[in-house]
Amino acid sequence: MSRAAERALIVGAGKGLSASLARRFHAEGMQVALAARNVEKLGELVSETGAWTHACDAGDPDSVDRLFSTMRREFEMVDLVVYNPSARARGPLVELDRDAVRDALMVTCYGGFLVGQAAARMMLEQGHGTILLTGASASVKGYARSASFAMGKFALRGLAQSMARELAPKNIHVGHFVIDGGIGVAADGSDDLLDPDAIAATYLHVHRQHRSAWTWEVELRPWVETF
């Protein structure tokens, strides 16, 4: 398949990283699809990229099934799927609202499973594909007052590792990204934040890797970030 014919789906689309991904993929000649709970916020990005949009609650199995049914109908196949949503309930452990924690886990890790499963089913049929999942510092280290985020991101990382080991021999590339730091462009011009365009370039690089030398995990952080 030519690169110009590639189809990319970004789940959890919005501003920041997902917008940079959409622009980068569009610049590569890909057809881009954006999925989010609220697609009305994506108007400007759609104008820039010509992307197709679909309302989707990543933590709801029926909503994810509808998304991929539509992908089959509109795009026929999908070469690249990025899972970008996350949620958290902040606060001291003993004060955390149980329902809020459950909701955060449904988005951050269970949604990753639902989207990853649906993408894998589609890619196994077509014989190829890439699934990339966005993690965070919390994927590898838990912070105080951030239990739900660590729980969700640790689980997402475990999912990605399991998927990579199972699906790589079937020509499906699974990658997990530890984004270790804040994302954005600092107003003072410093390098304290990760530039979302630079992150997007790395996602594309991993997608483009030859299968003889696939990467399953990448850590990205500003050069001034301690670790």
Buried (B, 14 or more C-beta within 10 A) or exposed (E): EEEEEBBBBBBBBBBEBBBBBBBBBBEBEBBBBBBBBEBEEBEEBBEEBEBBBBEBBBBBBEBBEBBBEBBEEEBEBBBBBBBBBBBBBEBEEEEBEEEBBEBBBBBBBBBBBBBBBBBBEBBBEBEBBBBBBBBBBBBBEBEEBBBBBBBBBBBBBEBBBEBBEEBBEEEBBBBBBBBBBEBBEEEEEEEEBBBBBEBBEBBBEBBEEEEEEBBBBBBBBBEEBEE
